[in-house]
């Protein structure tokens, strides 16, 4: 079961990265780990706006909607952790843009249908 979940999650992250790149963001890291705090799925730089931003992006992927939309799984506790991880990223990479944004991408993979992606900007 774990291997199938990992495979689905990896596929969802691949789709999310492709979507971020399609939007003009530069993906600079995937699955970046920070000790006890955990992991960031995707770190990108968004230079499409007036001010460049580091984008810390959480990706949630599901193969159905029986438990709700994937973005519903992002709790306040997860957002707090993402904010802490974003701060650590900026400390470890001081030459990057100073502004930070936390995004989330929900991926729904339903049999026989194209993947559905929802990109929520500035969730945290």
Secondary structure, 3 states (H helix, E strand, C coil): CHHHHHHHHHHHHHHHHHHHHHCCCEEEEEEEEEHHHEEEEEEEEECCCCCCEEEEEEEEEECCCCCCCHHHHCCHHHHHHHHHHHHHHHHHCCCCCCEEEEEEEEEECCCCCCCEEEEECCCC
